[in-house]
Protein backbone atom coordinates (compact mmCIF):
# COMPACT_ATOMS: atom_id res chain seq x y z
CA UNK A 1 0.00 0.00 0.00
CA UNK A 2 2.92 2.33 0.71
CA UNK A 3 4.05 1.99 -2.91
CA UNK A 4 0.55 2.77 -4.19
CA UNK A 5 0.37 5.92 -2.08
CA UNK A 6 3.77 7.09 -3.37
CA UNK A 7 2.67 6.37 -6.95
CA UNK A 8 -0.56 8.34 -6.51
CA UNK A 9 1.35 11.23 -4.93
CA UNK A 10 3.70 11.29 -7.93
CA UNK A 11 0.75 11.27 -10.34
CA UNK A 12 -0.88 14.16 -8.50
CA UNK A 13 2.36 16.16 -8.53
CA UNK A 14 2.81 15.49 -12.26
CA UNK A 15 -0.78 16.51 -12.97
CA UNK A 16 -0.37 19.76 -11.01
CA UNK A 17 2.84 20.56 -12.87
CA UNK A 18 1.23 19.82 -16.23
CA UNK A 19 -1.80 21.95 -15.36
CA UNK A 20 0.41 24.87 -14.29
CA UNK A 21 2.41 24.64 -17.53
CA UNK A 22 -0.78 24.45 -19.59
CA UNK A 23 -2.17 27.55 -17.88
CA UNK A 24 1.07 29.45 -18.48
CA UNK A 25 1.17 28.44 -22.15
CA UNK A 26 -2.52 29.24 -22.76
CA UNK A 27 -2.99 32.23 -20.47
CA UNK A 28 -4.20 34.57 -23.23
CA UNK A 29 -6.81 32.09 -24.45
CA UNK A 30 -7.95 31.31 -20.91
CA UNK A 31 -8.24 35.05 -20.18
CA UNK A 32 -10.49 35.45 -23.25
CA UNK A 33 -12.65 32.53 -22.10
CA UNK A 34 -12.97 33.72 -18.51
CA UNK A 35 -13.59 37.40 -19.30
CA UNK A 36 -17.36 36.97 -19.81
CA UNK A 37 -17.60 34.55 -16.88
CA UNK A 38 -17.23 36.87 -13.95
CA UNK A 39 -17.82 35.19 -10.57
CA UNK A 40 -18.45 31.72 -11.98
CA UNK A 41 -17.14 28.41 -10.71
CA UNK A 42 -14.87 27.97 -13.74
CA UNK A 43 -13.38 31.44 -13.37
CA UNK A 44 -12.79 30.89 -9.67
CA UNK A 45 -11.13 27.54 -10.40
CA UNK A 46 -8.80 29.13 -12.97
CA UNK A 47 -7.89 31.96 -10.61
CA UNK A 48 -7.33 29.52 -7.75
CA UNK A 49 -5.08 27.30 -9.85
CA UNK A 50 -3.05 30.33 -10.96
CA UNK A 51 -2.44 31.37 -7.36
CA UNK A 52 -1.82 27.92 -5.87
CA UNK A 53 1.74 26.68 -5.45
Helices and strands as residue ranges (DSSP letters): H 2-25, H 27-35, H 41-51
